[in-house]
Amino acid sequence: MLPPRARAVWRLATAVLDVTPLINVLPSPVPIAADCSAALLDAVRRRLGAPPFDVRPSAAAADLDPFARVVSDRLRAAAEAAGGEDALDDVDEAVAAAVADSFDERYPVTPVPAVDGTLLQARALGRPAAEAVVVVSACGMPAKLCEPWLRRLARDHYVLTHDTRGLFGDIDGFSGATGVPAQAADVLAVTEHFGVSRAHLVGLCGGAVVSLAFAADHPGRVASMSLWHGDYELGPDCPRTEHQRNLRALLDMTADGRVSAESMFAVMSGSMLRGTPPGLAHLVLYPYATPRLLKRYCRLNGAIMGTDARACLPAVSGIRTLVVTSEDDATAHPEGSRRVAAAIPGARLHVAPTGDHLSLFEGRPELLELAASFVREAS
């Protein structure tokens, strides 16, 4: 147990680790507005290997751009509570404890080569001897976003997941495909790398479409499939939310060059911040953080939103399936999930009274237990 002063520094180090994926892609130094010890914050970030910060008075918060504001909001309370330079003696012990308890330490990255040579960032947790579950998360989001899902499912299963191709790791050197077939093939590459021949699929948001595509190509490798708040293209007669219509149009225009990534960046950075819960913003905003990331995300997620899911449905008819949505999902219209469930013989449809894409990642206990119990029943 750390003493109180070191505990405060530990909380600061944990907060810096939380924002590291985002600050690694932002222009350096990242400005933050906090009335804290710049020397202490610098000592913590150096021991963590994080980029430098430009510490400004808290009154300057209104002048920060949306991404710097997200970082600042995530760090401010911990930085101000950590103390002054008198806490520098506690940095080594506190940082070591924070790293030992971090997401990347508990679930380390394993590089996995995809079919086209792209190096994927994969993670495996749980007992390799247990039945396997593959979590296919939302396109472009850091793996930590689905940590509650990984942690719950790994109690009883061997859980695999991976980051979206081209948006993590060697971002500058990526030249691979961005379509759904390539993203589905990444699921195969990860399972084969870890020696998994058959697994339960858990597809979250855009990952539901990738899961469907993988299951259609490799039905014999899928023990069961649960699809959560999927964003499906099902033809012109299927209702879409305003968010789906607007985002699809913007993604398409940016991906094919009709709108520059810089223009899209200016439009979407502010709008995404306004609609994102503060506790998730540092993760959800990652693929929007720079024009280069955003353009690639537009191609990857645009391919997901533009793939007609109806082509996959006949091939998955023999797979035990759970489809989950909610009555008030304003991001992906619940009618899409209803139609997918209706088209898969024997599929179970679960419609919650409330909930959407982002609340999904908060790990509500009833949803995690639904996922775990479905996998258990299908085992």
C-alpha positions in Angstrom: 0.0 0.0 0.0 1.4 3.4 -1.0 1.6 6.2 1.5 -0.9 9.0 1.0 1.5 11.4 -0.9 2.7 8.6 -3.1 -0.9 7.5 -3.7 -1.6 11.0 -5.1 1.3 10.8 -7.5 0.1 7.3 -8.5 -3.2 8.8 -9.5 -1.5 11.4 -11.6 0.7 8.7 -13.3 -2.4 6.6 -13.9 -4.1 9.6 -15.5 -1.1 10.2 -17.8 -1.2 6.6 -18.8 -4.9 6.9 -19.7 -4.2 9.8 -22.1 -1.0 8.4 -23.6 -2.5 7.0 -26.8 -4.0 10.4 -27.5 -1.0 12.5 -26.6 1.3 10.3 -28.7 -0.4 11.5 -31.8 -1.1 15.1 -30.9 1.5 17.9 -31.7 4.0 18.2 -28.9 4.1 19.7 -26.4 0.5 19.2 -25.5 -0.9 22.2 -23.6 -2.8 21.5 -20.4 -4.5 24.1 -18.1 -4.0 23.2 -14.4 -2.7 24.9 -11.3 -0.1 22.3 -10.6 3.6 21.6 -10.3 5.1 21.5 -13.8 8.2 19.9 -12.4 6.3 17.1 -10.8 4.2 16.5 -13.9 7.3 16.5 -16.1 9.0 14.0 -13.8 6.0 11.6 -14.0 5.7 11.9 -17.8 9.4 11.4 -18.4 9.4 8.1 -16.3 6.5 7.0 -18.3 8.1 7.9 -21.7 5.2 10.2 -22.5 5.5 13.4 -24.7 6.1 16.7 -22.9 3.3 19.0 -21.6 3.0 22.7 -21.8 1.5 23.6 -18.4 -0.6 26.7 -18.3 -2.8 28.3 -15.6 -6.2 26.7 -15.2 -7.8 30.0 -16.4 -6.4 29.3 -19.9 -8.6 26.2 -20.3 -11.0 28.0 -22.6 -8.2 28.7 -25.1 -7.3 25.1 -25.6 -8.3 23.2 -28.7 -10.8 20.3 -28.2 -8.1 17.6 -27.9 -5.9 19.5 -25.6 -9.0 20.3 -23.5 -9.8 16.5 -23.3 -6.2 15.8 -22.1 -6.3 18.7 -19.7 -9.7 17.7 -18.2 -8.4 14.2 -17.7 -5.2 15.3 -15.9 -6.2 18.5 -14.0 -7.7 17.1 -10.8 -5.0 14.5 -10.3 -2.2 17.0 -11.2 -3.5 19.6 -8.8 -3.9 17.0 -6.0 -0.5 15.4 -6.4 1.3 18.2 -4.6 4.4 20.3 -5.4 8.0 19.6 -5.8 8.1 18.0 -2.4 6.4 15.0 -4.0 9.3 14.4 -6.4 10.8 11.8 -4.0 7.7 9.7 -4.5 7.7 9.6 -8.3 9.7 6.4 -8.8 7.6 4.3 -6.4 4.3 5.8 -7.6 5.0 5.4 -11.3 6.2 1.8 -10.9 3.0 1.0 -9.1 0.9 2.7 -11.8 2.7 0.9 -14.6 2.3 -2.5 -12.9 -1.5 -1.9 -12.7 -1.9 -0.4 -16.1 -4.0 -1.7 -19.0 -0.9 -2.3 -21.2 0.9 -4.2 -18.5 -2.0 -6.4 -17.6 -2.9 -7.0 -21.3 0.3 -6.5 -23.2 0.4 -6.0 -27.0 1.5 -8.8 -29.2 2.4 -7.9 -32.8 0.6 -10.1 -35.2 1.2 -9.9 -39.0 -1.9 -9.7 -41.1 -2.2 -11.4 -44.5 -1.1 -8.2 -46.4 1.9 -7.7 -44.0 0.2 -5.1 -41.8 1.4 -5.4 -38.2 -1.6 -5.7 -35.9 -1.6 -4.8 -32.2 -3.3 -7.8 -30.6 -3.9 -8.8 -26.9 -4.7 -12.0 -25.2 -5.9 -12.5 -21.7 -7.3 -15.3 -19.5 -6.4 -19.0 -19.6 -5.3 -20.3 -23.0 -6.9 -23.7 -22.2 -10.3 -22.1 -21.8 -12.8 -21.6 -24.6 -11.9 -18.6 -26.7 -13.8 -15.3 -27.1 -12.8 -12.7 -29.7 -13.9 -9.1 -28.9 -14.1 -7.1 -32.2 -14.4 -3.6 -30.9 -15.5 -0.3 -32.5 -13.4 0.8 -35.4 -10.5 3.1 -34.5 -11.0 3.0 -30.8 -8.1 2.1 -28.4 -8.5 -1.4 -26.9 -8.8 0.1 -23.4 -12.2 1.4 -24.4 -13.6 -2.2 -24.1 -11.6 -3.0 -20.9 -14.8 -3.8 -18.9 -15.8 -6.4 -21.5 -12.3 -7.9 -21.7 -12.0 -8.2 -17.9 -15.5 -9.7 -17.4 -15.2 -12.3 -20.2 -11.7 -13.3 -19.2 -12.9 -14.6 -15.9 -14.1 -17.7 -17.7 -12.6 -17.6 -21.2 -9.5 -17.0 -23.2 -10.1 -13.5 -24.7 -8.5 -12.1 -27.8 -8.8 -8.6 -29.2 -6.9 -6.3 -31.6 -6.7 -2.7 -32.6 -7.9 -1.5 -36.0 -5.4 -1.8 -38.7 -3.6 1.3 -39.8 -4.6 3.4 -36.8 -2.2 2.1 -34.2 1.5 1.2 -34.1 3.3 2.1 -37.4 0.7 4.7 -38.5 3.0 6.4 -41.0 4.2 3.2 -42.6 0.7 1.8 -43.2 -0.2 1.1 -46.9 -2.6 -1.8 -46.5 -6.2 -2.3 -47.5 -9.0 -0.6 -45.6 -12.1 -2.5 -46.6 -14.2 -4.8 -44.5 -12.7 -8.0 -46.1 -9.3 -6.9 -44.8 -10.6 -6.1 -41.4 -12.4 -9.5 -41.2 -9.2 -11.2 -42.3 -7.4 -9.5 -39.4 -9.7 -11.5 -37.0 -8.6 -14.7 -38.7 -4.9 -13.7 -38.5 -5.2 -13.0 -34.7 -7.0 -16.2 -33.9 -4.5 -18.3 -36.0 -1.6 -16.5 -34.3 -2.9 -17.5 -30.9 -3.8 -21.1 -31.9 -7.5 -20.6 -31.7 -9.5 -22.6 -34.3 -13.0 -21.8 -33.0 -14.2 -18.9 -30.9 -17.2 -17.0 -29.7 -17.4 -13.6 -31.4 -18.5 -10.4 -29.6 -18.9 -7.5 -32.0 -19.3 -4.0 -30.6 -20.7 -1.2 -32.8 -18.8 -1.3 -36.1 -17.2 -4.5 -34.9 -20.6 -6.1 -35.3 -20.3 -5.7 -39.1 -16.7 -7.0 -39.1 -17.8 -10.0 -37.0 -20.6 -10.7 -39.5 -18.2 -10.6 -42.4 -15.8 -12.9 -40.6 -18.6 -15.4 -39.7 -19.8 -15.4 -43.2 -16.4 -16.3 -44.5 -15.5 -18.8 -41.8 -18.7 -20.1 -40.2 -17.0 -23.2 -38.9 -14.7 -21.1 -36.8 -17.5 -19.4 -34.9 -19.0 -21.1 -31.9 -21.5 -18.2 -31.3 -21.9 -14.6 -32.2 -23.2 -11.6 -30.3 -23.7 -8.3 -32.1 -24.0 -5.2 -30.0 -25.5 -1.9 -31.3 -24.4 -2.7 -34.8 -24.3 0.0 -37.5 -25.6 -1.9 -40.5 -26.2 -1.0 -44.1 -29.4 -2.9 -45.0 -30.6 -1.0 -48.1 -32.6 2.2 -48.7 -35.8 1.1 -47.0 -34.1 0.5 -43.6 -34.4 3.6 -41.3 -31.3 5.4 -40.3 -30.7 7.9 -37.6 -29.7 11.5 -38.4 -26.2 10.6 -37.1 -25.9 7.7 -39.4 -26.9 9.7 -42.5 -24.6 12.7 -41.7 -21.6 10.6 -40.7 -21.8 8.3 -43.7 -21.9 11.3 -46.0 -18.9 13.0 -44.3 -16.9 9.8 -44.2 -17.5 9.1 -47.9 -16.6 12.7 -49.0 -13.4 12.6 -47.0 -12.4 9.1 -48.0 -12.6 9.9 -51.7 -11.1 13.4 -51.5 -14.2 15.5 -52.1 -13.7 17.1 -48.7 -10.1 17.5 -47.3 -9.2 15.8 -44.1 -8.2 19.1 -42.7 -11.7 20.5 -43.3 -13.3 17.4 -41.9 -11.0 17.6 -38.9 -12.2 21.2 -38.1 -15.9 20.2 -38.4 -15.8 16.9 -36.5 -13.4 17.6 -33.6 -15.7 20.0 -32.0 -18.9 18.1 -32.6 -17.5 14.8 -31.3 -16.4 16.5 -28.1 -19.8 17.9 -27.5 -21.5 14.5 -27.7 -18.9 12.4 -25.8 -19.1 11.6 -22.1 -16.1 13.1 -20.3 -14.9 9.8 -18.9 -14.6 8.3 -22.4 -13.5 11.3 -24.4 -9.8 10.6 -24.3 -10.4 7.2 -25.9 -13.4 7.9 -28.2 -11.8 11.0 -29.8 -8.5 9.2 -30.7 -9.2 8.6 -34.5 -10.3 12.2 -34.9 -7.1 13.6 -33.3 -5.2 14.5 -36.5 -6.1 15.0 -40.1 -4.0 12.0 -41.1 -5.7 9.7 -38.6 -9.1 11.0 -39.5 -8.7 10.4 -43.2 -7.7 6.8 -42.6 -10.5 6.4 -40.1 -12.9 7.7 -42.7 -11.8 4.9 -45.1 -11.9 2.2 -42.5 -15.2 3.1 -40.8 -16.7 4.3 -44.1 -16.1 0.8 -45.5 -17.9 -0.6 -42.5 -20.9 1.7 -42.8 -21.1 1.2 -46.6 -20.9 -2.6 -46.6 -24.3 -4.2 -47.3 -24.7 -6.6 -44.4 -27.5 -8.5 -46.2 -24.9 -10.3 -48.2 -23.5 -11.9 -45.1 -26.7 -13.1 -43.5 -27.4 -16.3 -45.5 -23.9 -17.7 -44.6 -24.4 -17.2 -40.9 -27.7 -18.9 -40.6 -26.3 -21.9 -38.7 -24.5 -19.8 -36.0 -26.1 -19.2 -32.6 -26.6 -15.5 -32.5 -27.6 -12.8 -30.1 -28.4 -9.3 -31.4 -28.5 -6.4 -28.9 -29.8 -2.9 -29.3 -31.9 -0.4 -27.4 -35.1 1.6 -27.9 -33.3 5.0 -27.8 -30.0 4.4 -29.6 -29.7 7.7 -31.5 -26.4 6.6 -33.1 -27.3 3.4 -34.9 -31.0 2.9 -35.6 -32.4 -0.1 -33.6 -34.4 -1.2 -36.7 -31.1 -2.3 -38.2 -30.5 -4.8 -35.4 -34.1 -5.9 -35.5 -33.8 -6.8 -39.2 -30.5 -8.6 -38.7 -31.9 -10.7 -35.9 -35.0 -11.5 -38.0 -32.9 -12.6 -40.9 -30.8 -15.1 -38.9 -32.8 -18.2 -38.1 -33.1 -18.7 -34.3 -31.3 -15.5 -33.5 -32.2 -14.0 -30.1 -33.0 -10.3 -30.1 -32.5 -8.2 -26.9 -33.8 -4.7 -27.0 -32.9 -2.7 -23.8 -35.1 0.3 -22.9 -32.1 2.6 -22.9 -28.5 2.7 -23.9 -26.4 3.6 -27.0 -22.9 3.1 -28.5 -21.0 5.0 -25.9 -22.9 3.8 -22.8 -22.1 0.3 -24.1 -18.4 0.9 -23.3 -19.1 2.0 -19.7 -19.6 -1.7 -19.0 -23.1 -1.7 -17.4 -23.2 -4.9 -15.3 -26.4 -6.2 -16.9 -24.9 -6.0 -20.4 -21.7 -7.7 -19.3 -23.7 -10.5 -17.6 -25.8 -10.9 -20.7 -22.7 -11.3 -22.9 -21.1 -13.7 -20.5 -24.3 -15.8 -20.0 -24.8 -16.0 -23.8 -21.3 -17.3 -24.3 -21.8 -19.8 -21.4 -25.1 -21.1 -22.9 -23.5 -21.5 -26.3 -20.5 -23.4 -25.0 
